[in-house]
Amino acid sequence: MFYSLLKLQKEFLTNFSNIWKGTDGLYEIRIEFHGNIFRIFCCFDEGKIVVLFNGFQKKSQKTPTVEIEKALKLKYEYFVKKFKNIRDENKKSNK
């Protein structure tokens, strides 16, 4: 998947930009293709992994609040599940 993202970066006009303060590392990937603008929300996990969340076609200047809230919810769920899995693995290895 990351290879596909890198390929997209080379083929299309793409950039990362930080979303508003208070989102704690939530980024959006901006892709322009044939005059249409698409956004994909993402974050970096341990600086090595790009975790992709929701995406949408941007049709106005302002990013819809509902899309940002959805991305923040997905980000929260991702890290809760990740840390739960780590905790469960640690419990198993301590037995």
N, C-alpha and C positions, 0 to 999 in steps of 0.2 A: 504494500500500500504506500509506504514512504517513497519507494521508487516512482510510483505513479505520480505522487505529489511533486517530486523533483522534475519529472518529465513535463508536468503541467507548467511548472515554473519556467522551463525553457521555451515551451511552445506558446504560451500566452503571456500577456502583460499581467504580472502577478507581484504582489508585495504583502508584507506583514505590517500591521500597525496595531499598536496597543489600544485597547478599548478604555473607556473612562476610568478614572481613579476609583478605587474601591472594588474593582473586580478581581484583584489579586492574581494577576498573570493571565487573564483571558485575552487572547489575541483574535484577530480576524484575518483570514486570508482573502484577499480581494482578487478576483479573476474577471477580466474583461474579455469577452469573446463575441465577435460579430456585433459589437455595439451594445451588448447586454452585460450587465454587471452582476456578478454572483459573489456571495459572501459565505465563508465557512468559518465558524468559530472553532478555536482550538486552544490548547495549552501545551506546555512542555512538561514532561514528567522526568525529573532527575536530569534535565538538560540533554537527554539522549533520545527521548521518544516524543513525537508529536501526536497528541491525542486529539482526534477530530470529533467534533460534536455536531450540532445542527447546521444546516446550510439553507440558504434562501436566495431568491433573486431580488436584488435591491431595485425598487421602482421609484424611490423618492430620495431626497437629500438626507433625511433623518433615518437612522437605523431603528426599526421598530423595537420598542421596549419589550414586547412579548418575546421576541427572538433572543434578546440579551438575557432575559429571565430564564428562558428555556435552556440556554447554553450554561448559565450559572448552575441551574439545577442538575444538568447532566454532569457537569464538572464535579459538583459536590458528590453525586452518586458514584462516580468513577473512583474518587479518592476514598470514600467510605468503604466501598467494596474492596479496593486494593489493600487498605490497612486492615480490614477484617480478615482477608486471606492471609496476610503476613502474620497476624496475631494467631490465627488458627494453625498455621504451619509451625510457629514457634512453640505452641502448646504441644503439638504432636512430637516435635523433636525433643522436648523436655521430659517426655514420659519414659 
